[in-house]
Amino acid sequence: MILRSTWNPAREIHHEELGHMAVGSEADLAVFRLENGDFGFVDTSGKRLRGSRTLTAEMTLRQGRVVWDLNGRASDDWSK
């Protein structure tokens, strides 16, 4: 699954420098949380599909820097 969502797409768009983690490579990462519940997903034709699990983007790093942090996980606690 990881290979299909990282390295294979990078190769498909001819950017082999992306899609893998190695010394010297850029740290572009997305961190997701798997949530259980009652969710609705809409496809391109406007049809709704019900689901019991979804992924929520928690954090995104671009070149090793946090650019999105939904719950402030990378920040110092306010009380400190």
Secondary structure, 3 states (H helix, E strand, C coil): CHHHHCHHHHHHCCCCCCCCCCCCCCCCEEEEEEEEEEEEEECCCCCEEEEEEEEEEEEEEECCEEEEECCCCCCCCCCC
